[in-house]
Amino acid sequence: MGSFKIKGGQKLKGEIIPQGAKNEALQVLCAPLLTAEPVTIHNIPDIIDVNKLIELIGNLGCKVEKLSQGSYRFTASNINTTYLKTAEYRQKAAALRGSVMLLGPILARFGEANIPKPGGDKIGRRRLDTHFIGFQNLGAKFNFDADQNLYNIDAHALKGCYMLLDEASVTGTANIVMAAVLAEGTTTIYNAACEPYLQQLCTMLNSMGAKITGIGSNLITIEGVKKLGGTEHTILPDMIEIGSFIGLAAMTQSEITIKNCRIEKLGIIPEIFKRLGIKMELRNDDIFIPSQPHYEIETFIDGSILTVADAPWPGFTPDLLSIVLVVATQAKGTVLVHQKMFESRLFFVDKLIDMGAQIILCDPHRATVIGLDRKQLLRGIKMSSPDIRAGVALLIAALSAQGESEISNVEQIDRGYQDIDGRLKKIGAIIERC
């Protein structure tokens, strides 16, 4: 198990380029399975979860060619669906939550699939009902083999229909869309997710010959087609990394330019960090964060304490609440962080409290952070990364803290952040991988 040793209190300076979006990659990498023609995808992040998915796609018989760093060509002309019945597949798919995204394309093109209960972060219950009910609405039949912990799915006659999703699940919507593009007739999805990453997937599918309208809204219509062709697609920069780097700059009093951000796709993210008092300048497609010795949290108009809560797009993404929480520890003022989606995602705050932060964990979903305005700096400690986003929040805390910190289980961070230690070193961080 790897670890980071960090000497905190260093001011950073320079430019940093965000990686390709992890959450988009886990969707669009599965789309080539819908066609026998070559599909080229650029700006793929080199991270554990994505590399595992690429390996799984290759194991299925898809020809995978690495063209350059971050660019791959996928040709799914000879898919071996019997691999889905092997113990190797069950083991690999169970360790990767993103493996569930293989279902939609495989069901659409081949009519049957198997999948174990997927893995992923231990951040609370993450049900798959939206995916499965959507497939059932299209005509798929499910059987769960309790002995092998395996779902067997028959989808030889998918037909379009109207469906109202029980939740605006991003991966659920993406999976259903990929199943529906080759289904007979028209599918209408209401309460669909409309995140930029889903917009990217729909735009990519349309370039392959799909007929999807309503992209960017919560009402998507898909007119089924007989077959899809090849295409070329570029993944967006990762908005979670961009938000993380904004928080990093504020916490470490650093002057950082975040390059090539696709600012028009960031939604409310810059505004939320501005409400925490962080100054930034939007320079064309770059975000410049000046060095700030102090930043003050706004209150609501009536003077009450600011609340930052997650919500479906265009609301604030839950993946950045851990960053908001850690950034608030050194602000002036108080904020209530309300994590509505996952009941275990705030449990890492005990480590911040050990570092000297003033945080009250109200319940599994809410934490009140009393900003110390740098009058009491965080102190370095030994800690472990519980999941991807909490791991990066703890890394930011350690980089701002007095003394040395050690973060173990950094494989969790590597699942979502490409060469994070190498990129931070280039702008002045003192961090070593052990």
C-alpha beads as a LAMMPS data file, in Angstrom:
LAMMPS data file: protein, C-alpha beads

434 atoms
433 bonds

1 atom types
1 bond types

-500.0 500.0 xlo xhi
-500.0 500.0 ylo yhi
-500.0 500.0 zlo zhi

Masses

1 110.0

Atoms # bond

1 1 1 0.000 0.000 0.000
2 1 1 1.523 3.311 -1.108
3 1 1 1.704 6.552 0.831
4 1 1 2.535 10.236 0.364
5 1 1 4.911 12.092 2.657
6 1 1 4.180 15.803 2.509
7 1 1 5.988 18.821 3.927
8 1 1 3.281 21.414 4.383
9 1 1 3.294 25.190 4.431
10 1 1 4.843 25.672 0.975
11 1 1 3.457 28.326 -1.342
12 1 1 2.988 26.951 -4.835
13 1 1 3.268 28.853 -8.098
14 1 1 2.803 28.074 -11.755
15 1 1 0.477 26.500 -14.277
16 1 1 -1.357 23.204 -13.974
17 1 1 -3.397 21.405 -16.611
18 1 1 -6.441 19.404 -15.494
19 1 1 -6.656 15.823 -16.689
20 1 1 -9.472 14.442 -18.810
21 1 1 -12.699 13.941 -16.888
22 1 1 -12.835 10.598 -15.084
23 1 1 -16.629 10.502 -14.930
24 1 1 -16.975 11.222 -18.647
25 1 1 -14.319 8.656 -19.542
26 1 1 -16.142 5.860 -17.708
27 1 1 -19.173 6.559 -19.943
28 1 1 -17.723 7.298 -23.374
29 1 1 -15.182 4.435 -23.218
30 1 1 -18.103 1.989 -23.269
31 1 1 -19.748 3.560 -26.331
32 1 1 -17.332 1.928 -28.860
33 1 1 -18.928 -1.417 -27.963
34 1 1 -22.033 -0.215 -29.834
35 1 1 -20.319 -0.452 -33.235
36 1 1 -17.908 -2.614 -35.200
37 1 1 -16.256 0.481 -36.674
38 1 1 -13.198 2.232 -35.122
39 1 1 -13.817 4.898 -32.457
40 1 1 -10.988 7.246 -31.434
41 1 1 -11.109 8.986 -28.046
42 1 1 -8.698 11.716 -26.889
43 1 1 -7.793 13.209 -23.476
44 1 1 -8.353 9.922 -21.615
45 1 1 -6.969 10.253 -18.054
46 1 1 -4.253 7.786 -17.050
47 1 1 -5.830 6.698 -13.760
48 1 1 -6.533 3.338 -12.148
49 1 1 -10.317 3.195 -12.625
50 1 1 -10.123 4.188 -16.291
51 1 1 -7.224 1.830 -17.021
52 1 1 -9.139 -1.040 -15.426
53 1 1 -12.133 -0.303 -17.650
54 1 1 -9.939 -0.168 -20.777
55 1 1 -8.463 -3.531 -19.759
56 1 1 -11.956 -5.000 -19.342
57 1 1 -12.994 -3.686 -22.766
58 1 1 -9.904 -5.300 -24.271
59 1 1 -10.632 -8.591 -22.501
60 1 1 -14.060 -8.576 -24.175
61 1 1 -12.300 -8.780 -27.548
62 1 1 -12.282 -5.099 -28.480
63 1 1 -9.063 -4.108 -30.258
64 1 1 -7.428 -1.359 -28.181
65 1 1 -4.674 0.739 -29.765
66 1 1 -2.822 3.455 -27.861
67 1 1 -2.106 6.204 -30.399
68 1 1 -0.386 8.645 -28.019
69 1 1 -0.608 9.756 -24.400
70 1 1 -4.337 9.954 -23.634
71 1 1 -5.474 8.929 -27.146
72 1 1 -6.813 5.464 -27.995
73 1 1 -8.556 3.776 -30.909
74 1 1 -11.163 1.113 -30.091
75 1 1 -12.450 -1.384 -32.673
76 1 1 -15.177 -3.670 -31.295
77 1 1 -15.631 -5.844 -34.403
78 1 1 -14.963 -9.149 -32.645
79 1 1 -16.550 -9.063 -29.190
80 1 1 -16.548 -12.296 -27.193
81 1 1 -19.623 -12.139 -24.944
82 1 1 -18.764 -15.550 -23.405
83 1 1 -16.034 -13.698 -21.463
84 1 1 -18.862 -12.235 -19.369
85 1 1 -19.438 -15.708 -17.905
86 1 1 -15.835 -16.209 -16.722
87 1 1 -14.541 -15.976 -13.165
88 1 1 -11.888 -13.502 -14.327
89 1 1 -14.549 -11.105 -15.584
90 1 1 -16.587 -11.429 -12.389
91 1 1 -13.519 -10.630 -10.301
92 1 1 -12.459 -7.609 -12.375
93 1 1 -15.958 -6.177 -12.816
94 1 1 -16.783 -6.547 -9.115
95 1 1 -13.731 -4.417 -8.246
96 1 1 -14.766 -1.543 -10.531
97 1 1 -18.052 0.307 -10.169
98 1 1 -17.647 1.745 -13.666
99 1 1 -18.048 -1.771 -15.055
100 1 1 -21.824 -1.317 -14.839
101 1 1 -21.523 1.060 -17.826
102 1 1 -20.680 -1.910 -20.056
103 1 1 -24.249 -3.179 -19.721
104 1 1 -26.101 -0.687 -21.915
105 1 1 -23.917 -1.109 -25.024
106 1 1 -23.625 -4.904 -24.687
107 1 1 -27.370 -5.372 -24.177
108 1 1 -28.158 -3.077 -27.097
109 1 1 -25.832 -4.783 -29.545
110 1 1 -25.723 -8.412 -28.367
111 1 1 -28.967 -8.908 -26.429
112 1 1 -27.580 -10.455 -23.255
113 1 1 -25.055 -9.759 -20.520
114 1 1 -23.886 -10.765 -17.056
115 1 1 -22.552 -8.524 -14.343
116 1 1 -21.590 -8.975 -10.676
117 1 1 -22.451 -6.364 -8.089
118 1 1 -19.913 -3.617 -8.960
119 1 1 -17.373 -2.167 -6.534
120 1 1 -16.148 1.427 -6.081
121 1 1 -15.846 3.872 -3.190
122 1 1 -17.139 2.899 0.232
123 1 1 -19.132 6.094 0.681
124 1 1 -22.511 4.631 1.495
125 1 1 -25.181 2.677 -0.349
126 1 1 -25.056 3.282 -4.100
127 1 1 -27.950 1.411 -5.630
128 1 1 -28.262 0.366 -9.261
129 1 1 -32.066 0.379 -9.416
130 1 1 -32.203 3.243 -11.930
131 1 1 -30.015 1.316 -14.387
132 1 1 -31.904 -1.940 -13.999
133 1 1 -35.436 -0.491 -14.015
134 1 1 -34.543 1.461 -17.145
135 1 1 -33.381 -1.709 -18.906
136 1 1 -36.529 -3.502 -17.738
137 1 1 -38.664 -0.684 -19.154
138 1 1 -36.984 -1.337 -22.498
139 1 1 -37.853 -5.033 -22.217
140 1 1 -34.836 -6.630 -20.531
141 1 1 -35.370 -9.543 -18.135
142 1 1 -33.212 -9.919 -15.009
143 1 1 -32.260 -12.933 -12.929
144 1 1 -29.991 -12.664 -9.883
145 1 1 -27.826 -15.690 -9.071
146 1 1 -27.255 -15.332 -5.318
147 1 1 -24.724 -18.185 -5.242
148 1 1 -22.434 -16.430 -7.734
149 1 1 -23.509 -12.870 -6.807
150 1 1 -24.216 -12.374 -10.525
151 1 1 -26.958 -10.681 -12.543
152 1 1 -28.002 -12.487 -15.759
153 1 1 -29.805 -10.208 -18.241
154 1 1 -31.750 -11.125 -21.376
155 1 1 -32.419 -8.198 -23.731
156 1 1 -32.969 -9.713 -27.175
157 1 1 -36.006 -7.566 -27.971
158 1 1 -35.453 -4.058 -26.622
159 1 1 -38.226 -1.636 -27.543
160 1 1 -38.441 2.089 -26.998
161 1 1 -40.856 3.466 -24.409
162 1 1 -41.578 6.418 -22.134
163 1 1 -39.975 6.290 -18.692
164 1 1 -39.788 8.597 -15.692
165 1 1 -36.571 7.956 -13.768
166 1 1 -36.886 7.654 -9.992
167 1 1 -33.686 9.706 -9.645
168 1 1 -31.643 11.812 -12.054
169 1 1 -28.762 9.344 -11.994
170 1 1 -25.919 10.328 -14.327
171 1 1 -24.606 6.815 -14.903
172 1 1 -28.153 5.430 -14.934
173 1 1 -29.216 7.893 -17.639
174 1 1 -26.052 7.214 -19.656
175 1 1 -26.540 3.454 -19.488
176 1 1 -30.199 3.656 -20.526
177 1 1 -29.357 6.031 -23.401
178 1 1 -26.710 3.620 -24.716
179 1 1 -29.203 0.735 -24.521
180 1 1 -31.935 2.767 -26.237
181 1 1 -29.962 4.011 -29.258
182 1 1 -30.275 0.581 -30.950
183 1 1 -33.716 -0.320 -29.536
184 1 1 -36.752 -0.497 -31.798
185 1 1 -38.889 2.652 -31.752
186 1 1 -38.631 5.830 -29.690
187 1 1 -37.510 6.132 -26.061
188 1 1 -38.351 9.179 -23.960
189 1 1 -36.500 9.643 -20.658
190 1 1 -37.946 12.199 -18.216
191 1 1 -36.026 13.306 -15.109
192 1 1 -32.884 12.448 -17.037
193 1 1 -29.527 13.679 -15.776
194 1 1 -28.173 16.571 -17.825
195 1 1 -24.544 16.884 -16.618
196 1 1 -21.950 18.069 -19.173
197 1 1 -20.471 14.561 -19.234
198 1 1 -23.813 13.101 -20.263
199 1 1 -24.151 15.843 -22.883
200 1 1 -20.750 14.775 -24.184
201 1 1 -21.848 11.142 -24.424
202 1 1 -25.054 12.041 -26.297
203 1 1 -23.171 14.293 -28.704
204 1 1 -20.660 11.487 -29.315
205 1 1 -23.457 8.969 -29.967
206 1 1 -25.118 11.362 -32.417
207 1 1 -21.824 11.650 -34.295
208 1 1 -21.919 7.831 -34.542
209 1 1 -25.363 7.975 -36.154
210 1 1 -27.717 7.962 -33.149
211 1 1 -30.777 10.228 -33.087
212 1 1 -30.888 11.887 -29.648
213 1 1 -32.671 15.162 -28.954
214 1 1 -33.141 17.183 -25.765
215 1 1 -29.419 17.049 -24.946
216 1 1 -28.694 19.247 -21.920
217 1 1 -32.279 19.055 -20.610
218 1 1 -33.998 16.585 -18.291
219 1 1 -36.201 15.305 -21.129
220 1 1 -34.232 13.206 -23.624
221 1 1 -35.741 11.542 -26.683
222 1 1 -33.959 8.724 -28.507
223 1 1 -35.141 7.434 -31.855
224 1 1 -33.674 3.942 -32.260
225 1 1 -31.471 3.202 -35.282
226 1 1 -30.343 -0.085 -36.853
227 1 1 -26.591 0.439 -36.427
228 1 1 -23.960 2.964 -35.416
229 1 1 -20.641 3.900 -37.031
230 1 1 -17.257 5.136 -35.896
231 1 1 -16.324 8.611 -34.673
232 1 1 -13.644 10.723 -32.970
233 1 1 -14.268 12.305 -29.563
234 1 1 -12.356 14.461 -27.059
235 1 1 -13.093 14.226 -23.327
236 1 1 -13.678 17.413 -21.321
237 1 1 -11.211 18.561 -18.637
238 1 1 -12.150 17.177 -15.216
239 1 1 -14.300 19.719 -13.356
240 1 1 -13.554 17.971 -10.046
241 1 1 -9.821 18.491 -10.562
242 1 1 -10.415 22.113 -11.488
243 1 1 -12.403 22.674 -8.280
244 1 1 -9.730 20.832 -6.290
245 1 1 -6.989 23.091 -7.691
246 1 1 -9.020 26.226 -6.867
247 1 1 -9.268 24.990 -3.281
248 1 1 -5.584 24.039 -3.207
249 1 1 -4.534 27.537 -4.295
250 1 1 -6.630 29.192 -1.573
251 1 1 -5.511 26.862 1.207
252 1 1 -1.791 27.194 0.405
253 1 1 -1.890 30.960 -0.397
254 1 1 -0.568 30.097 -3.849
255 1 1 -0.651 31.808 -7.226
256 1 1 -1.836 29.178 -9.685
257 1 1 -3.161 29.278 -13.235
258 1 1 -5.426 26.367 -14.158
259 1 1 -5.168 25.926 -17.918
260 1 1 -7.749 24.934 -20.551
261 1 1 -10.738 24.636 -18.181
262 1 1 -13.660 24.751 -20.648
263 1 1 -15.146 27.335 -18.287
264 1 1 -18.546 27.305 -20.021
265 1 1 -18.964 23.681 -18.865
266 1 1 -18.191 24.318 -15.163
267 1 1 -21.673 25.535 -14.227
268 1 1 -21.968 26.844 -10.664
269 1 1 -18.555 25.581 -9.496
270 1 1 -16.593 28.884 -9.770
271 1 1 -19.470 30.755 -8.100
272 1 1 -19.510 28.435 -5.066
273 1 1 -15.773 28.929 -4.484
274 1 1 -16.237 32.689 -4.867
275 1 1 -18.873 32.507 -2.105
276 1 1 -16.172 30.993 0.116
277 1 1 -14.216 34.209 -0.487
278 1 1 -11.761 32.874 -3.064
279 1 1 -10.724 35.421 -5.680
280 1 1 -10.209 34.264 -9.253
281 1 1 -9.845 35.735 -12.694
282 1 1 -11.241 34.051 -15.806
283 1 1 -8.670 34.599 -18.547
284 1 1 -10.062 33.262 -21.807
285 1 1 -10.306 29.550 -20.962
286 1 1 -7.911 29.673 -17.978
287 1 1 -8.635 30.353 -14.308
288 1 1 -6.042 32.449 -12.463
289 1 1 -6.043 32.225 -8.642
290 1 1 -3.970 34.967 -6.959
291 1 1 -2.176 34.387 -3.678
292 1 1 -4.615 35.216 -0.855
293 1 1 -3.539 35.540 2.779
294 1 1 -7.217 35.663 3.829
295 1 1 -10.599 34.759 2.364
296 1 1 -13.994 35.276 3.977
297 1 1 -17.115 33.131 3.616
298 1 1 -20.210 35.032 2.526
299 1 1 -23.492 34.825 4.405
300 1 1 -26.953 34.651 2.914
301 1 1 -28.693 37.995 2.245
302 1 1 -30.511 37.848 5.613
303 1 1 -27.210 37.306 7.441
304 1 1 -27.709 33.583 8.119
305 1 1 -24.902 31.040 7.779
306 1 1 -24.034 29.961 4.249
307 1 1 -25.076 26.409 3.341
308 1 1 -23.363 24.540 0.508
309 1 1 -25.290 21.443 -0.582
310 1 1 -25.039 19.029 -3.485
311 1 1 -27.796 18.743 -6.098
312 1 1 -28.315 17.280 -9.568
313 1 1 -26.850 19.393 -12.383
314 1 1 -26.945 22.356 -12.747
315 1 1 -26.626 22.213 -8.951
316 1 1 -23.305 21.715 -7.164
317 1 1 -21.582 18.371 -7.682
318 1 1 -21.266 16.149 -4.568
319 1 1 -17.697 15.268 -5.590
320 1 1 -16.489 18.741 -4.573
321 1 1 -18.146 19.009 -1.152
322 1 1 -15.096 17.473 0.544
323 1 1 -12.950 20.191 -1.074
324 1 1 -15.360 22.922 0.077
325 1 1 -15.231 21.512 3.584
326 1 1 -11.444 21.501 3.867
327 1 1 -11.097 24.952 2.247
328 1 1 -13.558 26.404 4.784
329 1 1 -11.342 25.342 7.710
330 1 1 -8.937 28.239 7.036
331 1 1 -11.489 30.798 5.831
332 1 1 -13.010 33.532 7.974
333 1 1 -16.582 32.626 8.793
334 1 1 -18.816 29.575 9.093
335 1 1 -20.439 27.278 6.551
336 1 1 -22.792 24.306 6.769
337 1 1 -21.843 21.546 4.314
338 1 1 -24.812 19.337 3.466
339 1 1 -23.948 16.104 1.647
340 1 1 -27.360 14.789 0.612
341 1 1 -26.383 11.954 -1.677
342 1 1 -24.014 9.676 0.287
343 1 1 -24.314 8.962 3.985
344 1 1 -20.651 8.110 4.645
345 1 1 -18.801 10.731 2.658
346 1 1 -18.267 13.172 5.532
347 1 1 -16.730 10.648 7.909
348 1 1 -13.201 11.744 6.955
349 1 1 -13.652 14.960 8.989
350 1 1 -12.263 13.215 12.089
351 1 1 -8.831 13.427 10.429
352 1 1 -9.250 17.170 9.830
353 1 1 -10.287 17.601 13.455
354 1 1 -7.095 15.772 14.482
355 1 1 -5.202 18.323 12.368
356 1 1 -6.800 21.147 14.370
357 1 1 -9.854 22.041 12.276
358 1 1 -13.003 23.280 14.010
359 1 1 -15.740 21.048 12.586
360 1 1 -18.981 19.775 14.094
361 1 1 -20.274 16.629 12.404
362 1 1 -23.996 17.123 12.927
363 1 1 -25.033 13.774 11.409
364 1 1 -23.850 11.554 8.506
365 1 1 -25.004 14.174 6.000
366 1 1 -24.135 17.544 7.564
367 1 1 -21.024 19.207 8.968
368 1 1 -20.595 22.746 10.282
369 1 1 -17.148 24.237 9.657
370 1 1 -15.952 27.175 11.762
371 1 1 -13.222 28.906 9.765
372 1 1 -10.109 29.853 11.729
373 1 1 -8.885 32.624 9.362
374 1 1 -5.405 31.053 9.535
375 1 1 -5.068 32.066 13.195
376 1 1 -4.575 28.390 13.999
377 1 1 -2.965 26.522 11.125
378 1 1 -3.593 22.845 10.563
379 1 1 -0.841 20.520 11.798
380 1 1 0.625 17.547 9.988
381 1 1 -0.458 14.042 11.070
382 1 1 -0.515 10.462 9.792
383 1 1 -3.791 9.498 8.126
384 1 1 -5.334 7.197 5.534
385 1 1 -7.308 8.039 2.392
386 1 1 -10.825 6.540 2.664
387 1 1 -11.972 7.349 -0.897
388 1 1 -10.942 9.368 -3.965
389 1 1 -12.432 12.755 -3.102
390 1 1 -11.739 12.660 0.637
391 1 1 -8.181 11.585 -0.195
392 1 1 -7.556 14.711 -2.263
393 1 1 -9.190 16.903 0.405
394 1 1 -6.762 15.445 2.957
395 1 1 -3.882 16.002 0.522
396 1 1 -4.847 19.680 0.227
397 1 1 -5.060 19.925 4.018
398 1 1 -1.604 18.349 4.360
399 1 1 -0.061 20.726 1.797
400 1 1 -1.356 23.697 3.809
401 1 1 -0.483 22.317 7.256
402 1 1 2.474 23.027 9.496
403 1 1 5.000 20.210 9.632
404 1 1 4.935 16.851 7.902
405 1 1 1.986 14.636 7.075
406 1 1 1.764 11.081 5.808
407 1 1 -1.240 9.826 3.831
408 1 1 -1.505 6.079 3.324
409 1 1 -3.749 4.113 0.943
410 1 1 -3.026 6.631 -1.823
411 1 1 -4.169 4.073 -4.387
412 1 1 -7.610 5.520 -3.648
413 1 1 -6.363 8.923 -4.861
414 1 1 -4.687 7.331 -7.892
415 1 1 -8.072 5.914 -8.905
416 1 1 -9.211 9.417 -9.809
417 1 1 -6.175 11.703 -10.146
418 1 1 -3.438 11.231 -12.754
419 1 1 0.154 11.596 -11.489
420 1 1 -1.081 14.030 -8.845
421 1 1 2.207 14.063 -6.926
422 1 1 4.263 14.653 -10.081
423 1 1 2.095 17.532 -11.241
424 1 1 2.092 19.166 -7.792
425 1 1 5.884 18.907 -7.551
426 1 1 6.188 20.921 -10.755
427 1 1 4.510 23.904 -9.083
428 1 1 6.542 23.662 -5.874
429 1 1 4.912 21.071 -3.617
430 1 1 7.210 18.975 -1.425
431 1 1 5.652 15.545 -1.721
432 1 1 7.199 12.079 -1.986
433 1 1 5.549 8.802 -2.921
434 1 1 6.658 5.902 -0.715

Bonds

1 1 1 2
2 1 2 3
3 1 3 4
4 1 4 5
5 1 5 6
6 1 6 7
7 1 7 8
8 1 8 9
9 1 9 10
10 1 10 11
11 1 11 12
12 1 12 13
13 1 13 14
14 1 14 15
15 1 15 16
16 1 16 17
17 1 17 18
18 1 18 19
19 1 19 20
20 1 20 21
21 1 21 22
22 1 22 23
23 1 23 24
24 1 24 25
25 1 25 26
26 1 26 27
27 1 27 28
28 1 28 29
29 1 29 30
30 1 30 31
31 1 31 32
32 1 32 33
33 1 33 34
34 1 34 35
35 1 35 36
36 1 36 37
37 1 37 38
38 1 38 39
39 1 39 40
40 1 40 41
41 1 41 42
42 1 42 43
43 1 43 44
44 1 44 45
45 1 45 46
46 1 46 47
47 1 47 48
48 1 48 49
49 1 49 50
50 1 50 51
51 1 51 52
52 1 52 53
53 1 53 54
54 1 54 55
55 1 55 56
56 1 56 57
57 1 57 58
58 1 58 59
59 1 59 60
60 1 60 61
61 1 61 62
62 1 62 63
63 1 63 64
64 1 64 65
65 1 65 66
66 1 66 67
67 1 67 68
68 1 68 69
69 1 69 70
70 1 70 71
71 1 71 72
72 1 72 73
73 1 73 74
74 1 74 75
75 1 75 76
76 1 76 77
77 1 77 78
78 1 78 79
79 1 79 80
80 1 80 81
81 1 81 82
82 1 82 83
83 1 83 84
84 1 84 85
85 1 85 86
86 1 86 87
87 1 87 88
88 1 88 89
89 1 89 90
90 1 90 91
91 1 91 92
92 1 92 93
93 1 93 94
94 1 94 95
95 1 95 96
96 1 96 97
97 1 97 98
98 1 98 99
99 1 99 100
100 1 100 101
101 1 101 102
102 1 102 103
103 1 103 104
104 1 104 105
105 1 105 106
106 1 106 107
107 1 107 108
108 1 108 109
109 1 109 110
110 1 110 111
111 1 111 112
112 1 112 113
113 1 113 114
114 1 114 115
115 1 115 116
116 1 116 117
117 1 117 118
118 1 118 119
119 1 119 120
120 1 120 121
121 1 121 122
122 1 122 123
123 1 123 124
124 1 124 125
125 1 125 126
126 1 126 127
127 1 127 128
128 1 128 129
129 1 129 130
130 1 130 131
131 1 131 132
132 1 132 133
133 1 133 134
134 1 134 135
135 1 135 136
136 1 136 137
137 1 137 138
138 1 138 139
139 1 139 140
140 1 140 141
141 1 141 142
142 1 142 143
143 1 143 144
144 1 144 145
145 1 145 146
146 1 146 147
147 1 147 148
148 1 148 149
149 1 149 150
150 1 150 151
151 1 151 152
152 1 152 153
153 1 153 154
154 1 154 155
155 1 155 156
156 1 156 157
157 1 157 158
158 1 158 159
159 1 159 160
160 1 160 161
161 1 161 162
162 1 162 163
163 1 163 164
164 1 164 165
165 1 165 166
166 1 166 167
167 1 167 168
168 1 168 169
169 1 169 170
170 1 170 171
171 1 171 172
172 1 172 173
173 1 173 174
174 1 174 175
175 1 175 176
176 1 176 177
177 1 177 178
178 1 178 179
179 1 179 180
180 1 180 181
181 1 181 182
182 1 182 183
183 1 183 184
184 1 184 185
185 1 185 186
186 1 186 187
187 1 187 188
188 1 188 189
189 1 189 190
190 1 190 191
191 1 191 192
192 1 192 193
193 1 193 194
194 1 194 195
195 1 195 196
196 1 196 197
197 1 197 198
198 1 198 199
199 1 199 200
200 1 200 201
201 1 201 202
202 1 202 203
203 1 203 204
204 1 204 205
205 1 205 206
206 1 206 207
207 1 207 208
208 1 208 209
209 1 209 210
210 1 210 211
211 1 211 212
212 1 212 213
213 1 213 214
214 1 214 215
215 1 215 216
216 1 216 217
217 1 217 218
218 1 218 219
219 1 219 220
220 1 220 221
221 1 221 222
222 1 222 223
223 1 223 224
224 1 224 225
225 1 225 226
226 1 226 227
227 1 227 228
228 1 228 229
229 1 229 230
230 1 230 231
231 1 231 232
232 1 232 233
233 1 233 234
234 1 234 235
235 1 235 236
236 1 236 237
237 1 237 238
238 1 238 239
239 1 239 240
240 1 240 241
241 1 241 242
242 1 242 243
243 1 243 244
244 1 244 245
245 1 245 246
246 1 246 247
247 1 247 248
248 1 248 249
249 1 249 250
250 1 250 251
251 1 251 252
252 1 252 253
253 1 253 254
254 1 254 255
255 1 255 256
256 1 256 257
257 1 257 258
258 1 258 259
259 1 259 260
260 1 260 261
261 1 261 262
262 1 262 263
263 1 263 264
264 1 264 265
265 1 265 266
266 1 266 267
267 1 267 268
268 1 268 269
269 1 269 270
270 1 270 271
271 1 271 272
272 1 272 273
273 1 273 274
274 1 274 275
275 1 275 276
276 1 276 277
277 1 277 278
278 1 278 279
279 1 279 280
280 1 280 281
281 1 281 282
282 1 282 283
283 1 283 284
284 1 284 285
285 1 285 286
286 1 286 287
287 1 287 288
288 1 288 289
289 1 289 290
290 1 290 291
291 1 291 292
292 1 292 293
293 1 293 294
294 1 294 295
295 1 295 296
296 1 296 297
297 1 297 298
298 1 298 299
299 1 299 300
300 1 300 301
301 1 301 302
302 1 302 303
303 1 303 304
304 1 304 305
305 1 305 306
306 1 306 307
307 1 307 308
308 1 308 309
309 1 309 310
310 1 310 311
311 1 311 312
312 1 312 313
313 1 313 314
314 1 314 315
315 1 315 316
316 1 316 317
317 1 317 318
318 1 318 319
319 1 319 320
320 1 320 321
321 1 321 322
322 1 322 323
323 1 323 324
324 1 324 325
325 1 325 326
326 1 326 327
327 1 327 328
328 1 328 329
329 1 329 330
330 1 330 331
331 1 331 332
332 1 332 333
333 1 333 334
334 1 334 335
335 1 335 336
336 1 336 337
337 1 337 338
338 1 338 339
339 1 339 340
340 1 340 341
341 1 341 342
342 1 342 343
343 1 343 344
344 1 344 345
345 1 345 346
346 1 346 347
347 1 347 348
348 1 348 349
349 1 349 350
350 1 350 351
351 1 351 352
352 1 352 353
353 1 353 354
354 1 354 355
355 1 355 356
356 1 356 357
357 1 357 358
358 1 358 359
359 1 359 360
360 1 360 361
361 1 361 362
362 1 362 363
363 1 363 364
364 1 364 365
365 1 365 366
366 1 366 367
367 1 367 368
368 1 368 369
369 1 369 370
370 1 370 371
371 1 371 372
372 1 372 373
373 1 373 374
374 1 374 375
375 1 375 376
376 1 376 377
377 1 377 378
378 1 378 379
379 1 379 380
380 1 380 381
381 1 381 382
382 1 382 383
383 1 383 384
384 1 384 385
385 1 385 386
386 1 386 387
387 1 387 388
388 1 388 389
389 1 389 390
390 1 390 391
391 1 391 392
392 1 392 393
393 1 393 394
394 1 394 395
395 1 395 396
396 1 396 397
397 1 397 398
398 1 398 399
399 1 399 400
400 1 400 401
401 1 401 402
402 1 402 403
403 1 403 404
404 1 404 405
405 1 405 406
406 1 406 407
407 1 407 408
408 1 408 409
409 1 409 410
410 1 410 411
411 1 411 412
412 1 412 413
413 1 413 414
414 1 414 415
415 1 415 416
416 1 416 417
417 1 417 418
418 1 418 419
419 1 419 420
420 1 420 421
421 1 421 422
422 1 422 423
423 1 423 424
424 1 424 425
425 1 425 426
426 1 426 427
427 1 427 428
428 1 428 429
429 1 429 430
430 1 430 431
431 1 431 432
432 1 432 433
433 1 433 434
